[in-house]
Amino acid sequence: MILDIHTHNPHTHAKTIDIVGIHPWHSANAEMAEIERLALSADAVGEIGLDYACDVPREVQTAVFEAQLTLAEQIEKPVILHCVRAFEDVIKMVANHRLRVVIFHGFIGPVEQAQRAVTQGHYLSFGERTFRSPKSIEAMRSTPLSRLFVETDESPTPIEKIYEKIAALRGIKTEELIAATEENFKRIFQTK
């Protein structure tokens, strides 16, 4: 099974998950009542988080993110995180909740941040943007397979090509990477 943990491609043939949440870019127009209703039947609450590179005021993003973390905790759903230039604040807010699972989607950051997230029990997902940064490549290489996912996000590159490139950068066979992400998926999404 080829898994794409986060994609905006509705025509993908890969296994995906159904997520519901208010992206930080849209925090100013948050409708929590609708999210609360839809999240009950979704696989995860997401893509939620903080993005300090966008124009939405930080206090608005923080309030909406906090409400969604509380929701995910209450309904015991995994969380798919969006985190841009806000790692410290995101990791602190997440730590204040008893969340079933946390996945940092599109992780771009240094090894130290990756190791900190993994040490706290979180998963990291990597995609095409990873390849643009030597720091992110090293973070991906340092992430245990038991804590790693692969995604396309908004990239038109086929998920198979992203798996191949990540596997090559890690010095493993593509099949090993596919098997590891499938095992991670089963552990999180097929246990309830």
N, C-alpha and C positions, 0 to 999 in steps of 0.2 A: 504494500500500500504506500503510495506517495502521498505524503501529508503536506499541506500548505497551511500553516497555523494562522496566517493572516494575509488575506488577499482582497483586492478590490475588483478582481476579475470574476464576473458572474458566470463566465463560460468555462471556467477551469474544469479539468477532468480529475484534479487532485482531491483528496479528502480534505474537507474544510470544517470549520466549526461555525455555529450560529452565535453571533455576539450582539448585544444590545447595550448601548450606553451613549453618553453625551461626550463627544470629543471636546477637548479644551478649546478648540477654535470656535466652538458653538456654545460655550458656557453661558454667554450673555443671554441666550434664548432658551435656557433650560426648561424642560417640561418634565419634572421628576415623576409626576403621577403616571404618565404614559410609560416611562422607563420602568417604573416599579411593576406595572402590569405585564409588560412585554418580557422583562427579565426572568420571570418565573418559568417561561418555557424555552428560554435561550440556553445555550451551552455555557456561556460565560458573560460576565459584565465587562464591556469594553467597546471600544477602545477609549479608555478614560485616563486622566492624568493631568499633568501640567506641561505647558509649553511656553517658556519664557522668551521665545523668539517671535511670538504672535502679539497682536494688538489688544487682545482681551485682557482687562486688568487682572493682576495676579490674585487679588482678593476675591474676585468673582470666580476665577478658575478654582481657587482653593476651596471655596464653599461648595461648589458643584462636585468637585472631586471627593471631598469629605462625605457628602451625602451619598455618593455612589459606592464608596468604600463601605459605608455603614450598611447600605442595601446588600451588597455582595456578602458581607459578613452574616447578615440576618438570614439570607436565603441560601447560604452556603454554596455560592457559585465561585468558580475561578475568576480571576481578574486578568484582563489583557491591558497592559499599561502603555500609554504614550508618554514619553519623557524626553523633553528637549530643553537642555540647559537648566535643568531643575532636579538633577539627581539627588542632591542632599535633601531637598524638601520632600521629594517623592518617597525616598527610602524612610524618612522619619515618619511621614504620614501613614505609610503602609505598616510600619512597625507598631503603630497604635491600634491596630485591628487584628482580630483573629481570623485571618483569611485562609480559605481552603488551599488555594494555589495562586501564585502571582507569576505572570509571564511578562517580561519586558519585551515588547515587540520592537523590531527594527533597532536592536541595541547598537548604539554607536558610542563608544567610550573607551577609556583606557582599561588595562588589565586590572588595576586596583579597584575600579568600580565594579567590573564584572565579578571579581573574586568576592567582593563585599556582598553583592547581591546573592551569589551562589551560597556563600557561607550562611546567609540568612534563610536559605532554603528555596530561593526563587529560581525560576527558569529564565533563560535568555534566548531570544529568537533572532536569527541573523538572515540577512537578505543581500540583495545586490549592492545597497549602499555601503555595506561592510567593506567591500573590496576597494573603496575609494580612500580608505584611511589605514595606514600601517598600524596605528594604535588599535583600531577596531579589529583588524586581522589578528593581532596578537591576543586581544581579548577573546575572540572566537576560538583561537587555538588553545587557550588556557581553560576554556569552559569544558567541564566534564561532559561526555556524551549523554550521561544520565540527566543533564540539566539543559540540554540544547534542543532548539527547534529551528526549522528553516521556513522561510516565507518569501513571497513575491511582493507583498504590499501593493504598490502601484506600478511596479516594474512590468514591462511587456515581455521580459525574458522568461522563458518557460521554467517552471519550478525544477524540472529535471536538470537543466543547465546550472541552476544555482546549487543544487545538491552536488553535482559533479565538481564544481569549482571549490566549494567548501571542503569536500572530501579530499581533493587534491592538495589544498592548502594545509589540511591536517595530516596528510600522508596516510590516508586510509582508503579503503575501497568504498565506492558510492553505496554499494549494497549494505555495508556496515552502518553507514550514516542513516540510511533509510530505515533499517531495522531498529536503530537506537531511537529515532524520533517516533516510530510506530509504538515502541515500548513505552515511551514517555506519554504518548497520547492515551494509550490504554490505561496506564496508571492513573491518569487524571480524569479522563472523560468516560471511561467505561467501568468505573468502580461504584458508581451510585445507581 
